[in-house]
Amino acid sequence: MNRIFLDVHALQTVPPSNLNRDDTGAPKTALYGGVPRARVSSQAWKRATRTYFSDEQLLEPSELGVRTKKVVEVLAQRITALDPSLDGEQALRIADETVKATGLKTEVPKRKAEAAKETGVAAAPEVKYLVFLSARQLDGLARLAVDGAGDITAYLKEKTNKERVKEIADSRHSVDIALFGRMVADAADYGVDAAVQVAHAISVHRVENESDYYTAVDDENSDEETGAGMIGTVDFNSATLYRYAALGVHQLAANLGQGLREDEPRTEPVRRAVEAFVHSFIASLPTGKINTFGHHTLPDAVVVKLRTTRPISFVAAFEDPIRGDQGGHVREAADRLAAYIPDIERAYGRQDSTLTWVLRVGPTTLKLADVGTEVDALGDLVTAVGEAVAHRLDEPA
């Protein structure tokens, strides 16, 4: 299969906010171009993108996975759903043996073990780290566990059943696993290479964190009782962010294999996954301190490129930080991108095989209209990209 890359670039302004905190509670920052910048980690935006899939119902539940330490508990629930006679401690034991057969190591956390001694209710074992499994993989393991429920230990020792466990756990990957990958420390064979790389979003200009001093009044205070019931501070900043993600469409196709449905064209699962990712990455938003700041914004401009060369980030357009001489940062950021993109593409890109779409809002981003094919709405962009990807996948290698 040809190497196919999809680059997504976005400019997004957020008001005073704290999208992604460090260990002190302050917004994360980075030094770039010799000055401090606001930063939102790649993990924060990947998490927001994954949750957007289900929150907005862009994909069916069967196409998504779950990332949890509580694999045994989740599997036990599916076992009981298949066979209601298997519940409680029996379902947990069967689930635990099945999970161990995949190569994962489980144990009851100390705090749960102590609580179980007091209550007499069995505690569910957990793995020591987050494990990503698709809904189809969990359902397959649950069916296998029910089949061998009579003597699960002996059942899982049989060679054919051992192989069946491994096959189930390493096939029919969900879309989010295929996109973001999976690392399993105890069972490296189950690792899935991520098809998506997400950069840390950084501000296009210098940013200094600020602190908000706040007070809260006790509603039951009498007139004689003065002063605040609580005082504190919360750190924040505001920024125009440059966001970037690169999707290896060929890697995504390899991860999905034949997809999750039997009766659809080969390219359909990939097209659907690409459309869901593009939509979710653009429209999602980390929710750190969102009740405090209400930072609900969307990108001012999005540039999407489909190419056959290596991915190219345009962050270097902002290595020299924007000063805001034009009364803000968005206009100059858009102008910088509009000038930088053609230059870098001429030097390193394959313009004859690169497709470009632009989605933008307002006159401040007008110069970006000349960078590629302008689309009027996110839905139009998503559809255009999906169709182009399907067409590229159908081309001979």
Secondary structure, DSSP 4 states (H G I P E B T S, - for coil): ----EEEEEEEEEEEEE-SSB-TTSSBPEEEETTEEEEEE-HHHHHHHHHHHHHHTT-S-GGG-EEEES-HHHHHHHHHHHH-TTS-HHHHHHHHHHHHHHTT--EE--HHHHHHHHHH-PPPPPEESS-EEEEHHHHHHHHHHHHHTGGGHHHHHHSHHHHHHHHHHHTSS--HHHHHH-B--SS-GGG-B--SEEEPPEEESB----EEEEEEE--TT--TT--S-SEEEEEEEEEEEEEEEEEEEHHHHHHHHTT-S-SSS-TTHHHHHHHHHHHHHHHH----TTHHHH------SEEEEEEESS-----GGGGSS-B--TTSSSHHHHHHHHHHHHHHHHHHH--GGG-EEEEEE-SGGGGGGGGTSEE-SSHHHHHHHHHHHHHHHHHS--
